[in-house]
Amino acid sequence: MARPSRYPLELRRRAVRMVAEVRGDHPTETAALQAVVEKLDIGSRETLRNWVKQHEIDAGQRPGATTEESAQLKALKKENAELKRANEILKAAASFFAAELDRPHTRS
């Protein structure tokens, strides 16, 4: 079974649409999710539940970070990690050069 993020976007959209269509035909949301999972052979109800939840967030029907906001946050975290690494390198270089300046030098 593939990881949920590896499923094609069109399959995820189709599954979310199918859940919306069959919700009224089942007594619970879990039963509707299970019906769609079995029909599309997705893997688990939880995977489909996450897709539906993210769709509702993106549509503004539910509070939370949209897919676009999540992507921006991920990019900012990556940039922050790169800046931290660069800062550590600069600190090490500054420490090295400070030690070199403090060390007595002799002419040959």
C-alpha positions as CSV (number, residue, x, y, z in Angstrom):
1,M,0.0,0.0,0.0
2,A,1.3,3.4,-1.0
3,R,1.7,6.3,1.5
4,P,-1.3,8.6,1.4
5,S,0.8,11.5,0.1
6,R,1.8,9.3,-2.9
7,Y,-1.8,8.8,-4.1
8,P,-2.5,10.8,-7.3
9,L,-4.3,14.1,-6.6
10,E,-7.2,13.2,-8.9
11,L,-7.8,10.0,-6.9
12,R,-7.9,12.0,-3.7
13,R,-10.4,14.5,-5.3
14,R,-12.6,11.7,-6.6
15,A,-12.6,10.0,-3.3
16,V,-13.6,13.2,-1.5
17,R,-16.4,13.8,-4.0
18,M,-17.6,10.2,-3.6
19,V,-17.8,10.5,0.2
20,A,-19.9,13.7,-0.2
21,E,-22.2,11.8,-2.6
22,V,-22.7,8.7,-0.4
23,R,-22.9,10.3,3.0
24,G,-26.7,10.4,3.0
25,D,-26.9,6.7,2.0
26,H,-25.1,5.5,5.2
27,P,-26.0,5.8,8.9
28,T,-22.6,7.2,9.9
29,E,-19.7,9.0,8.4
30,T,-17.5,6.0,9.2
31,A,-19.8,3.7,7.1
32,A,-19.7,6.2,4.2
33,L,-15.9,6.3,4.4
34,Q,-15.6,2.5,4.5
35,A,-17.8,2.2,1.5
36,V,-15.6,4.5,-0.6
37,V,-12.4,2.9,0.7
38,E,-13.6,-0.5,-0.4
39,K,-14.8,0.8,-3.8
40,L,-11.6,2.6,-4.6
41,D,-9.2,0.2,-2.7
42,I,-7.5,3.1,-1.0
43,G,-6.2,1.3,2.1
44,S,-7.7,2.8,5.2
45,R,-10.6,4.9,6.4
46,E,-8.2,7.1,8.3
47,T,-6.4,8.0,5.0
48,L,-9.7,9.0,3.4
49,R,-10.8,10.8,6.6
50,N,-7.6,12.9,6.4
51,W,-8.3,13.8,2.7
52,V,-11.9,14.9,3.5
53,K,-10.6,16.9,6.5
54,Q,-7.9,18.7,4.4
55,H,-10.5,19.3,1.6
56,E,-12.8,21.0,4.2
57,I,-9.9,23.1,5.5
58,D,-9.0,24.2,2.0
59,A,-12.6,25.0,1.2
60,G,-12.9,27.2,4.4
61,Q,-15.5,24.9,5.9
62,R,-13.2,23.9,8.8
63,P,-10.5,25.8,10.8
64,G,-6.9,24.8,10.2
65,A,-3.9,25.4,7.9
66,T,-4.7,25.2,4.3
67,T,-2.5,23.1,1.9
68,E,-0.9,26.4,0.7
69,E,-0.2,27.6,4.2
70,S,1.3,24.2,5.1
71,A,3.6,24.4,2.1
72,Q,4.7,28.0,3.1
73,L,5.3,26.9,6.6
74,K,7.4,23.9,5.4
75,A,9.5,26.2,3.2
76,L,10.0,28.6,6.1
77,K,11.1,25.8,8.4
78,K,13.6,24.6,5.8
79,E,14.9,28.1,5.3
80,N,15.2,28.5,9.1
81,A,17.2,25.3,9.4
82,E,19.6,26.4,6.6
83,L,20.1,29.8,8.3
84,K,20.8,28.0,11.6
85,R,23.4,25.8,9.9
86,A,25.0,28.9,8.3
87,N,25.1,30.7,11.6
88,E,26.9,27.7,13.3
89,I,29.5,27.8,10.5
90,L,30.0,31.5,11.0
91,K,30.3,31.1,14.7
92,A,32.9,28.3,14.3
93,A,34.9,30.5,11.8
94,A,34.7,33.5,14.1
95,S,36.0,31.4,17.0
96,F,38.8,30.0,14.9
97,F,39.9,33.5,13.7
98,A,39.7,34.9,17.2
99,A,41.9,32.1,18.4
100,E,44.4,32.8,15.6
101,L,44.5,36.5,16.5
102,D,45.2,35.7,20.2
103,R,47.9,33.2,19.4
104,P,51.5,34.7,19.4
105,H,53.0,34.7,16.0
106,T,56.7,34.4,15.3
107,R,58.5,35.6,12.1
108,S,60.7,33.2,10.3
